[in-house]
Amino acid sequence: MPQAFIQQQIKELEEKLKQQANRLMTSTNNHAKEQAIMQISKRCAGLPELDHRSCDDILGYEDSAN
């Protein structure tokens, strides 16, 4: 495929994504927003835990308390 055609397709897809994001952000449909947030939350919850330390330990709060 010609490079110009591919670039045009990418540009069109990016524009569609921007339009969808804008619709979601300006939508008065709170159910749609809630569903989108829940989908993101489920994807994040499915990520592997890479650091098993506590939040306080990671941020160094325990070091400053001593």
Secondary structure as UniProt FT lines:
FT   HELIX           3..26
FT   HELIX           30..45
FT   HELIX           55..59
FT   HELIX           61..65
//
